[in-house]
Amino acid sequence: MISSNDFRPGVSIVIDGSVWRVTEFLHVKPGKGAAFVRTKLKNVQTGNTIEKTFRAGETLPQANLEKSVMQHTYKEGEEYVFMDMESYEEGRLTTAQIGDKVKYLKEGMEASVIRWGEQVLEVELPNSVVLEIIETDPGVKGDTATGGSKPAKLETGAMVMVPLFITQGERIRVDTRDDKYMGRE
């Protein structure tokens, strides 16, 4: 159990059988009446966001999340096979469990798998990955770093916008949080 006074961004709680993560909180003590905590919560399973107010000191069940580092070994059909780096056990995740980050998933890549009981809540990839460009328009002489951008297809199938001077076959660093080009490798 956790008190609403102990809420901080990143704290996970259980409300109505779902896991919610505190993204913002504000402890309010009005001049008249009891203090309360105004929060913004994000549902970890669905991604929905709500605002909810709790009485100060109200206790709620805290979600006990288990985070394990796993390595993506191969893809079999529509399932991705991961190996736990501590116990060396294999586990399978579907595209729906991984979410939109699947477009950056490459064999041999390590990811953090967050579970609540036996249910996979989310898969966290590294903040940036280095991938090879397999398809993009050719660069033209005179293209500059600030001159614009063009789409490029990466080895995992992801599409990102890159500067005009980038050519096919180059390896680039991409931010997995916002799908942005970060630089060449």
N, C-alpha and C positions, 0 to 999 in steps of 0.2 A: 504494500500500500504506500502511496505517496501523497503528501499534503499539497494542496493547491498553492501554498506558500513556497513550495520548493520547485515550482515549475521554472524551467529554463528552456531556451530553444534546443531542440533535439531530444527532449524527454519524451518517451513513448508511454501512453496510457491506454487502458482498455475501456471503451464505452460501448454498451449494447453489443458486446461480442465482436467488436472491430478494434483494430489497432489504430490509434491516432497519434500523430507526432506534433508536439508543440512547435509552431514556427515563430510566433510572437506572443508576448504576454505583457500585461500591465497591471501592477498592483495598485488599486485605487482605494484611498481612504477618505471618503467624503466627510465633510464637517458634521453632518448629521446622519446617523444610521451606521450600519455595520460595514466593515471593509469587504471588498470583493476583488476577484482577479478576473480580468477580461483577457481572453485568449483567442488566438487564431490557430485552428487545428487543421492538419492535413491527414486524410485517411491514407494510410500506407498502401492498402490493397487497391483502392480505386483511384486515388489521386484527388478526390474531392476535397474542397476546403470549406470550413465553416468557422463562424465566430461563436464562441460560447462563453458565458459568464459563470464563474463558480464563487461560492461563499469563501471567504478567507478561512483557511484551516480545514476545508472540506477534504476528505480523503477519498482517493480513487485507486483502483487496482493498477499497478504499474505493469506494463508489458515486459516480460522477460525475453528479450531478443537474443538470439545466439548468432554470432558472426563467425563464419569460418572462411579461411582462404582456400580457394579451390582453383585448379588449373584446368582450362578447357583442353581436352585431349583430342576429340574428334567429333564429327557430326554423323549421326546414324538416322537416316530418314528425316523426320521432322524434330528429332530430339538431339540435344547437345549433351555430350557425355563429359562430366567433370570429375576430377580426382581430388579428393581431400588431401591437402599437403601434409597433414599431421598423421592421419590414420591410413592413408593410401586406399581408402574405399572409394568406389565409383558411385556417382549419382547422376541421374538424368534430369534435365530441365527442358521444358518446352519453350517455344518462341514467346508464348503468352507470359510465361513466368519471368523471362529475361526482360521483356519489354522492348522499347525502341533502341536500346543500347546494343541489340543483337547485330546491328549494322557495322559495329566496330570489333566484333568478337572474332579473334583469329586463333588458330591452333597454337597451343603453348602459352597463351596469355593467362595470367592469373587474375582472378576476380574475387571480390568478397561477396559471399552469399549470406543474406540475412534471413533467418528463420524465426518463426514464432510457433513453438511446438514442432510439428512436422510440416507446417505450411511455409513455403518459400514466399517471403514478402517482396524482396527486391534483390537485384544483382547489381553491385557497384563495380564498375570498371575503373581502371586508373584514370586520373583527370586528363591525361593526354596519351595518345598512342602514335607510333610511327608506322606509316603505311605507304605502300608503293602506289603510284598513279598508273593505272593500266589503260586509261583512255581519256584524252583531252584534246582540244584543238591545238594545232602547232603554234608555237610562239613566233612572233614576227619581229624582225629587227627594228629596234627603236622602242619596243615595249618597255615601260618603266615600272618600278615598284609601286608607284602611286597612280598609275594610269587606268586602273579598272580591274575587273575580275571576270573569270570565265568558269563554267562548271567543269569538274573533273571527277571521274569515276575511280574509286580506290579498289584495291585488291579484294576487299571484303564485300564490295558491291555498294558501299555508301557513296553518296554524291555530296561534294563540298565545293564551295566557291574558292578559287585560288587566283593569285595575281596572274597577269597575262604572260609574264616571262617564264612561268613554270611549264616544263615539258613532260611528255609521257616518259615513264621509266624512272622518274625522280622519286625519292623518298621524302615525305613531308610529315611534320608533326601536326596533329589535329586535336583540338580540345573536344573531349567527348561530352562535356556538359552543354555546350552551345553550338556544336558542329562548325567551329571556326578554324580556319587555317592559322597556324601559329608560326610556321617557318620551315625551312628546308633542313634536312639532316645530312 
